[in-house]
Amino acid sequence: MRYAAIAVVSFVFFASSAVSQQTPQSATASIEGIVTRVDTGAPVVGAQVTLTVLNPLSAALLGGADPATILAAQAAQPVAQTPPLQIPPINTDSEGKFLFKSLAGGSYNIVAVANGFVRQQYGQRSPNGQGTPFVLAANQNVKDIALRLTPAGTVSGRILDENGQPALGIPVQVLRAAYNVTGRVYQAVGTAAADDRGQYRLFGVPPGRYYLSVGNPPGPPRTISPTGGGPIGPPGTGTVYAFSYFPGVADAGQAVMIEVKSAQEASFDMTARRQQMYRVRGTLLDSRTGQPPAGNVQVLLAYRTPTGGGGSFSSGRNYDPATGRFELLNVIPGQYAVQAQIQEALSGPISAQQIEQRIATQAMQPMGRTPITVTNADVEDVAITLTTAATLPGKVAVEGQSLSTLTGIDRMRVTLRAARGGIPDVGVGQQPGPGIVGADGSFQIAGLREGEYIAAVNVASAGFYVKSIQYGGSDILNNSFKFSGSASGSVDVILRPGTARVGGIVSDARSQVLSGVQAVLVPEQRNRTDLYRTATTDATGRFNFTNVTPGQYRIFSWEAFESGMQFDPDLLNKSEQQGRLIQVAEASDQHLDVKIIPMN
């Protein structure tokens, strides 16, 4: 998602589709509604309303069924191998109304967008929150769908350089603080560039508090066209400006957040400093031969982005295999890691079944890496030794049972990912390959190098959970572990039957059930991010978690839920007493009443 050059692989396992074999249902249902302003209630004329089919169901499932039954049937239904037909969007009329006719039963996403307003999805309770699918029964005519749009805010201003001249083309971003499994990250809400007068303007910004950044962070130099036409010239051309947050600081921890209000324009001026770029030079050595590496050698600079991700680039790379010398040009000051790796020769297309093996093979290629800091001068004499990686064997077993009790063992994978911290490894083969579990439970994880890792197992067999992962005499399931760089011993994964079910109802202070809200299951052992779960309540306010690993949890349901907020430690501490503490025993089945946590 964040690499300059990487093969992104997605494995999708399809069940045999019963949907395509069902008798087509009659398309006589309809959805009618209105789009209005949330502040005044006035209709929004010309808003575009989009209806997206999530998963159409057969008439046998939909006819006369209540929404809760429909959602349950949908969850059990195989995924269709062919996407449904697209429904053309509709613009609201002079009264803000819209009408979709000739619809088949199923579940739909309903979204409205209009110039000057924040995008709104049906069931969405906050500007950055999630919407709720709408369930439509066969032959049902719904007439009361209401979508209320919030007028967006605008951020504008002027940016001058240290000489008082307009900072033409300087990148400007509005960033929202958010969380995911790796911790705190920053999401770009809007991006613009200053024009020839140094002026910028970002519109359509949802109301809220943000960070404002300008300039070029560590990474490939890019000067953005203020007309939206992309970068001005190739990387390394144009003027580059030092990266900073409002009101002019390099560290986000010292930045002052800006507030964007609905239907208002906030102006923020800044001064940016022109940034000189530098070069990085050094030598490569292959530890196997004691000579400079030959063949296809990739040398690049890895960096961490302000949004929390990682990337890599190789601007002006010049590597001489005769001397081992390399040179990287146009490097913006910042923290980097120089990575060098011998690339496997590719020969034609490969099948999906061969991709995992290709990843493991590339991970074993000789690689070297060293951190550097570029300040205000060229970086010279960077010495990198390319070393081979290790292969770590392992075994999966079921406590007290034969391995044959597992189903889908061929889909089970044991993975080790680098613990977060510093500049991430980026590029194909920089992370260990997945351990593909064989019929006898054995697996091998290829491509391990010295570092700190977190272990994870996807259990493809329902009803089983990971009890422990043993390595080096310690259980590494609940904590990261350090790998010395040489393989010794094996990884022993112990599974155990006895996952649980946790269900319940979410209601408000008046004991009225709430549909379309998120119930969040959070383990008391907060570092076990693999155990975090979310579920959306159905039309009757019910939620359901299956295959829950035994342990102690809290269930939260925030009225204004936004994706990833369950990983915010400050929010969890603040909401702890409002969460429902539960002890989940093996093979238990609990039904709980959970109260919604209201918006502040």
N, C-alpha and C positions, 0 to 999 in steps of 0.2 A: 504493500500500500504506500510505502514511502521510499522505495528504492529507485535509484536512477536507472538501473537496468536489472530487471529480475523477472524470472518466469513465475507467474502466479498460478498456483495449481489449486483447483477446487474439485474435490471428489464428491460426486452426487450419486447416491445409491437409490435406484428407483425400484419400487415394488411393482409387480404387474398391475397395470391400471385397470380397475373395474369400471372407472368413470367412462372410458371410451367405449365400453361394451354396453352401457346402459341405454335404454330407449330415451331419445331426446324428450325433454319436458316442454310443455307449451310455454312460450315467452309472453305472458299476458300480465305480469306484475308491473308495478310502476312506483317511482319515488318522486314526490313533489315537495318542494320546500321554498324557503326564502333566505336571502343573504342580507343582513343588516349590519349597521355599525354598532359596536358594543357600547360606545359612549352616548350616542343620541338615539339609537333605535331606528334611524333613517335607513331606507333601503339602499343597497349598493347596486347601482345600475352597471351592467356590462361586466360583472364579475364572472370569471371563468370557473365553472364547476366541473370537476372531473370525477367520474365514477370508475373505479377499478375493481374488476372481479378478482377476489382472492382465491376462491375455490368453489366452482358451481357444484351443486348437489343434485341428485336425481329426484324426480317428482315423488318417488316412493319414500324418500327420506324427508322431503319437505312438506308434503301434503298434510295440512292440519296440525303439524307439530308445533310445540311451543319453542321459543328461542333457546332455552336451555337444552332441550332435546336435540335441536338442530346443531348447536355447537358441539355437543358430545358426539353426535354422528359424524360431524366434520372432522373432528380430531382422530377418529378411528378410520376414516376413509383414506385409501391410498392416494398419493399425489398424482395428478394427471401428468402424463409425459409430454403432452402438447399444451401450450398456453391457450387460454380462452381468447375469443375474439375481442379486439379492442372496442371500447365504447367511445364514440366521438364526444368530446367535451361540449358543454352547453354554456352559453352566456346568459346571464340573468336579464330579464326584461325591464321595462320602465318602472316596475314595482318591486324589483329585486327578486322576482320569482323564477324558479326553474322547474322543469319537468322531464324526467326520463321515463319513456314508455317502452313497452314490449321487452320487458326484462324477464329473465329466468330466475328462479329462486336460487339463493346462495348467500354468501357473505361478501360484503363490498366495503371498500374504503371510499369515503366521500371527502373531497378536498376542494376548497374555494380559494382562489387567488385573485387579487385586484391591485391595480397600480395604486401605491400609497398605503397599502395595508399589509399586515403580517399574514403570511400563509396560515390558513386554519383548516384543521382536519376535524371531522365529526368526532365528538367525544373528547376533544383536546381541552385540558383544564388550565394550561399555562403556556406562555409563548414558546417554550422549548420542550413542552411535554409531548406525550404520545397520545394519539387518537385511539378510537375504539371502532372495530369493524361493526358494520351494520348488517344484521341478519334479516333477509327478506324471504318470506315464505312464498311458495308457488301461488300465483293468482292474487297476491296481496297488493293492495293499493295504499301506500303510505303517503300522507298529505301534510305532515306536520314537522318535517325536518327543518331545523333552524340552525343556520351557521352565522355566528356573530364575529365580524372582523374587527380587529384592533388596528387603529391607525398607527402606522409605523413612524419611527423617528428618523432624523437625519443628523449625520455628523459631518461637519465641514471645517475648513480652516485654511491657513496658508503656511507653507514651509519654505524658509529661506536658508541658504547656506551660511557659513561663517563670515562670508564677505557681504552678506545682505542681498545676494542674488537669488532668484527663484530656483528651487531645487527641482528642475524639470525631470519628470519620470521617476521620482523617488517613490518606492512602494509604501503604501499606507494600509494598515490592517486594523480592524476592530476585532479583538479577541475576547472570547468568553471562557472563564475558568470552568472546567468540568472535571469529571473523574471517570476512570475506567479501572480495569483489574490491575493496571500497572501503577495507579496512583493519580496524582493531579496532572492534568494536561490542559492545553489551551486550544480552543476551537475557533477557527476563523469564521466570523459572522459576516464580514464584508471586506472586500479588497478593492483598492483604487490606486491611482497614481496622480501626482501633481502635474498640472498643465504648465504652459510656458510662463504663467504668472505665479507659479508656485502654489496654486490653489487646488484643493481636492474636495470631493463631496461623495459621501457614501449615504445612499438612501435605502429605504426598506429595512431599517434596523429595528428589531423587536425592542420594546421598552425593557430597560434593565441596566445593570452596572457592568462595565467592560474595561479592558485594557486597550490603550491605543498605542500602536507601534509604528515606527517609520524606519526606513533604511534597509540595509542588506544584512541579514544575520549570517553567521558562518554557513558556508555552502557555496554553490556555484553563483557567480555574480550575474545578476539579471537587472536590467533597467526596463521597467514596464511602460508601454505606450499609454498615455492618458486617454487615448481614444478607444481603448479596449482591444487594440489590434495585436496584442501579445508583446513579447520583448522587443526592444529596439536593438536590432543587430544580434549577433551570436553572443554567447557568454564571453565575458572578457572585454566587451566593447561598451562605450558609453561611460557616463559618470556613475561611480559607486559611492554610496553614503554610509556612514557608520550607523549601526543599528542601535535604536534606543526606544525606551518607553516614555510616554508622557509622565512628567513634564520635561524629560531630557535625561533619563538615567538608563544605565545599561542593564541593571538587575531588576527583574520583575518584582522582587521582594521590596524594592524601594519605590516602585511606581505608584502613582496616584490614579485610582480608578475614576473613570468618567461615568456620568449618568445620562442615559438616553431616555427621554420622556415621550409618551405617545403624542403624535401630531405636532411635535416641536423640533426645532433645529438647534443643535448645540455646536458651538464653534470653539475650536482649539488650535492655536497657532504654536508652531515649534521651530526651533533652529536645528539644522542638521549639519554635520561636519563631513566634508568630502573625504573619502577614504582611499588611501593608496593601497594597492594590492602587491603581494609579494610572491616569491617562489620557494618551493621546497625541493631540495636536492639531497640525494644520498645514494647508497649502494645496496644491492641485494646479494644474498649468499644462500645457496642450496646446501642444507646441512648433510644431505646424502652424498654429495660429491665434493664438497668444499670449494666449489666453483660457482660462478654466477649461473642462475637458472636459465635454461634454454627453453625453447618452445614458446607456446602462447602464454605469456605472463601478464596478468592484470595488476596494475598498480593504481590505487585510488585513494582518495581522502574520504573517510567516513565522518559524519558530524551528526549532532542532535539538533533538531529544529525547535523553534520557540513553541510549537504546538505539541511538543512531547514526543514526536516521532523521530525517525532517523532517515538519513539519506547518504548518498555517496556520489562523487563525481571525479572526473579525471581530466581536468582542463589542461590542454597543451601537453599531455603526457609524452615523454620521450625516453624510452628505455633502450639501452645498448646491451645486448646479451654478451658481447665480447668483453666488456669491462664491468658489467653489472650496475652501471650508473643509471639513475633515473632522475627526471626533472618534472615537476608539476608547476604550472604557471597560474597566474591570476587567482591567488589565494587571499581571501578576505581574512583579516585578523580574527582569531577565535581558537577554540579548542577542537582538535581533530584527532583521528587515529589514522596513521598511514597503514594501509592494508595491501599486501602483495600475495598473490596466489597463482599457482600454475593452473590453467584452465584445461578441463578435459575437452578433447577434440569431439565436436558434434558431427554426426553423420545422419542427416535426414530426419524426418519426423519420427516421433516415438509415440507409442500408445499410452493410454492412461495407466495401464498396469505396469509400465516400465518407468514411470516418472519417479516414484518413490525410490527405486533402485538407482536412478540417475542422481537424485539428490544425495543419497548415501555415498555414491562413488565420488561425486564432486567434493563432498565434505572431507574425504580422505586425501585429497590432493595436497601437496605441500603448501603451507601458508605461513605468513609472518605478519606481525602487527605490533606497532608501537605508538603510544600517545605522543602528541606534540602540541605546543602552544605557539601560535603565530601572534606576535605583538606588533612591533614596528620595524621589523627587519626581515630579510630572507632567513630561512632556516636551512642550515647546511649540515652535511655529514650525518644524515640520518642513516643508521645501519640497521638493516632488517635481515634476520636469518629465517629462511623458510624451513619449517620443520614438519614432519609427518604427524598425523593424528593417530589417536588410539581407538580401538574397537572394544566396547564393553559388552560382555555377554550377560544374559539374564534368563530368568525362568519364571513362568507364571504357574501358580498352584492354587487349588481350592482347599481351604481348611476343612479337613474331615471328609472330603468327598473326592471322587475321581474327576479329572479334568473333562471327562466326557459329559458331565452335567451342564457344561457351558454350551450355549448356542452362539453362533456367529463369532467364534474365536478368530476366524480369518480376518475379521474387521477390527480386531483389537490392536491398539498401538500403544507403545510405551515411549514417551518422549522426555527429553531433557532440554530445557531452554535456559539460556543465560539469565541469571538474576539481574534485575534492573540496576543500573548505576553506571555513570560515565557515558562514553560514546558507544552506542550499540553496534554489534556486528551486523553488517549489511552486505547484501550480495548473495548470489547463488552459492551454496556450499559453505557459508560462514557459520551456520548452525548445525548441530549434529543431526544426522538423518534419523527418521523415526524407526523404532524397533518394531518390526512386523512380527507378530506372534504366530508361530507355527502350530500345527496340530498337536505337537507334543508339549506345547507351552514355552518352548525356547524362543529367544529373540536375540538380536545383536543391535547395539546402538553404535553406529559408525560416525567418526568425525569428532571425537572428544579431544579437546585441548585444555591446557591448564586454565582453570577459572572456577567460578561459582555457578551452580546450576540449581534448578528447581525441577523436580520429577513430577510427572503426571501420567495417568493411565485413563484411556477411555474404555469403559467396560461396556462392551456391545451386548452383553447378556443381561436381560432384565431380571431384577431380583437379587443381584449380586453387587457388592460394594468392595472397595479396596480397604482391607484392614491394616496392611502395613506394606512398606517398601524398604527392604533392608539392603544396606550397602556399607561395607567396612565396619560391621558390628554396630551400626546405628540405624534407627528408623528415620529415613529421609522423607517420609510422606508429608510431615507437617512443617518441615523447615528446609531451607536451602542447604547445600553441602558443597564443599570445596573439592575439586578434582585436581590431583597433583600433576597430571599430564601423562602419567603412565598407568596402564590398566592393571589392576590387581583385584582379584575376587570377582564377584558377580552381583548383579542386581536381582534380588529375590522379591517378587510381587506375590503377596498372599491375598486372595479374594475370599469372601465369606458370604453365604446367602443370608438374607434377612433384611433387605431394604424395607422401608416403611412408607406409609401414605399419610400425608398431612393435608387435610381439607378444612373448609370452614366458610364462614360468611363475613363479609365486611359491611358494617353499618355505620351510620352517623350518630351524633349525640341524641337524636330523637328516635334511635333504633330503627331507622328506615334503611333497608338494604340498598347498596350502591353497586350499580353495574358499570362495567368499563373502567374500573380502577385497578391499580396494581397492588397485589399482595407480594411482599418481598420476604424471603426466607434468608436470614443472615446467621451464619454460625458464630457462636461465642468465640471460637478460635478464628479471629478475623483474618489471619493470613491464609486461611484455606479458601482462596478465591474460587476454587473449583466447586465448592459447596453452595455458593450463592445462587439463589433461584428467584425467578419472578413469574407470576401468573396473573392473568387478567380475569377479573370477576365476570361471570356471565350475566344474563338478564335477570337472574334471581339473586345476584350478589354473591354467588358461590365461587370459590377458587379451589384448586386441587394441585397438590404436589405429589408426584409418584416417584418411586425409586429413590427415596431420601436415605442418605447414609445416617445410621444411628449417631446420636450425639446431642449436644445442647445448642439450641437455636433461639433467636428472637424473630417474631413476625412483625413487620411494619407495614403500614399502608398509608402513604402520604397522599393527601388530596392533590397536591401539585407535583406529581412525580415526574422527574426528568431522567432520561436514560443515564445510568452510571452513578446517580447520586447515592446509591446504597454503598458505594466505596469511599464516600467522604467520611473520614474518621470524626471530624468535628460534628457533622450532622448526626452521626450515630450516637455519639456521646450526649448530644443535646436531646435526642429523641428516645434515649434508652428506656426511661421510665414509662414511655407511652407505647413501647413495643411489648408484645406478648411473649414472655419467656416460657419455653417448653423444653421438655426432655423427651427426645425421640428414642424409643426402645426398638430393638430388632423386631421386625415383622409386625409392628404396631400399626394401628389405624386410628388416627385422632381427628376429631371434628371440633373446630374452635370458633368462637365469636371474637372478631377483631374489630376494634374501633378505628375509624379513620383519624389520621393526624391532620388537623385543619391547617390551612394556610396561615402564615403569620400576618 
